[in-house]
Amino acid sequence: MTDVVLECIATARRIGGRIVLPEGEDPRIVSAARRLVDEKIAEPVVLGERGRVEAIASDSGIDLEGVIVEDPAGSDRIETYAAEYVRARPKTRPGAAARQLRKPLFYGGMMVRCGDASAMLAGAANPTSRVIKAASLTIGTSPGVQTPSSYFVMALPEGRGALLFSDCAFNVEPDAPALADIALASASSAEKVLGVTPKVAILGHTTLDGEDGPLRPLAVEAATLARDRSPDVSVEGGVDVSSALENRSNVLVFPDL
């Protein structure tokens, strides 16, 4: 286990939050919930049909003591969550909202929105696009951010810290404003998750003083937009990987997939 992972676990223990796991009918998730309790990392809430979750736990030899199991389909919170969902999305009918929120991903998102969970962890049994859609419709994006995105934490060997690679899973071909969104959101994530001062490089497959590559103008424009929006964040655009690492950038933003 890398230093970065250990530091994240230690931070989670200090926070003592509640984590909702909407893919509770996957044995890996039930096993993870058990570890969260045993290692005192967080309080897990596993979503799924109770009988099914209990059967999976039994078949896998997992004790559910200390694990909260909640079935969205029969929850008495549906009405409250549906009202909040409609308040945020007035064009949605209450009945349609209630039906949507009986789906675990959407129910888990509303738990976070309404303060009943600190975070939602999903993606083991659902594609990334489905998870992001549910989170966008329930939790929403951070203020000022219009583009949902993803990042990978790349732990370096020998305790040399970590890098954030973004966005390597979701936005296929973002334009300059979206790329600026991704850069600033990733910078914020680096600060919160890794505890570092973010130094962002939007890659353009060329050196700063070299000839323009096909993506360099896009990267330069995105970096300019990001700096205009957040002058305190270090953002460089149009660099290659070698230059970025030489400049000690710790957030690398890829301009397309």
Buried (B, 14 or more C-beta within 10 A) or exposed (E): EBBBEEBBBEEBEEEEEBBBBBBBBBBEBBBBBBEBBEEEBBBBBBBBBBEEBBEBBEEEEBEBEEBBBBBBBEBEBBEBBBEBBBEBBEEBEEEBBBEBBBBBBBBBBBBBBBEBBBBBBBBEBBEEEBBBBBBEBBBBBEEEBEBBBBBBBBBEEEEEBBBBBBBBBBBEEBEBBBBBBBBBBBBBBBBEBBEBEBBBBBBBBBBBEBEEBEBBBBBBBBBBBBBEBBEEBBBBBBBBEEBBBEEEBBBBBBBEE
